């Protein structure tokens, strides 16, 4: 690789660097149980003390991250997923072999059974292009066509609804960006379940 | 504002949208106690169920976020700070009045007393420009001159060291980007304290 301090890839392998934060003394159990319940065999996975990175086809990256969050949230604890999805980053090549997997999603059937209200937000960063704000606005409009409540907050767009719909909306944004030829797309998201705080959606949206 | 679904600003007000995740049943206490201990009077603050946003001068945005994390980490619980720093985003104008504050940092003296080993990571997203990768590489090089261990991970750069040094390094990156004329800079970071997991720094860095 050209620069050892920025390792990502110029193939079309997608990835997500994420962590799940269970706000409970049982946080280790919540995470290890979720990891056991989710089939990660179609993605490259690396877990460290600062998070987990999965890499592979877009469809499997979203299948796995959605399933991990939904299983952790199912415990009933206040659980937050925080992740950065990326595709097209110049750099290395770990996990390229996973691009040969077929498109059958290994966790979709189980995820479909889980109903979980969430409050989330996302930000989209199309890199290297000058017209990036219009690309962002277009994707926010597309998100409003999903079965999700979409509203405005600083530095991000707020999403309220069922966890599956929120993750599906995020995946659609990512797929749209890729189909529209964005060379390097980054999307960050934070999704919260079972928060003891009252929902605080802007009343003017 | 032109588009109600992306509210940020075209003045040079900086901001950070963040959350602190204490992995304990006492998570509410940890956060409310930290908020009481930190003086936020020089920044605009809004807290919702999906996070807190502070806005103002760069110096105060970092002073406040650093202090909140350090105070929360001082409890000894496994605590993670996850934040998005932003400046130059086109949009609204909440909090512009805080740009008139002087530069004296209200929490620096207390923060200096707190010694806290952390493991973190950051990603820099200079938006709207074509030469963004070189801007990123330059700032990673600058970070290596701080008193921090810098190494490579997917989609981010890992930072290990004292919490104060890590936050100071992040602030320097942000200030450099601003001085170099970047029109719209976004920097995401995750900083973890008191993790029960073994440090997992790449051996080849």
Interface residues (C-beta under 8 A of the other chain):
Chain A: X3 X4 X5 X6 X7 X8 X15 X17 X19 X21 X22 X23 X24 X25 X27 X28 X46 X48 X49 X50 X51 X53 X55 X78 X80 X82 X84 X86 X89 X90 X92 X94 X119 X120 X121 X123 X125 X127 X128 X129 X130 X132 X133 X136 X137 X140 X141 X144 X150 X151 X152 X153 X154 X155 X156 X157 X158 X186 X188 X190 X192 X195 X196 X197 X198 X199 X200 X204 X205
Chain B: X3 X4 X5 X6 X7 X8 X15 X17 X19 X21 X22 X23 X24 X25 X27 X28 X46 X48 X49 X50 X51 X53 X55 X78 X80 X82 X84 X86 X89 X90 X92 X94 X119 X120 X121 X123 X125 X127 X128 X129 X130 X132 X133 X136 X137 X140 X141 X150 X151 X152 X153 X154 X155 X156 X157 X158 X186 X188 X190 X192 X195 X196 X197 X198 X199 X200 X204 X205
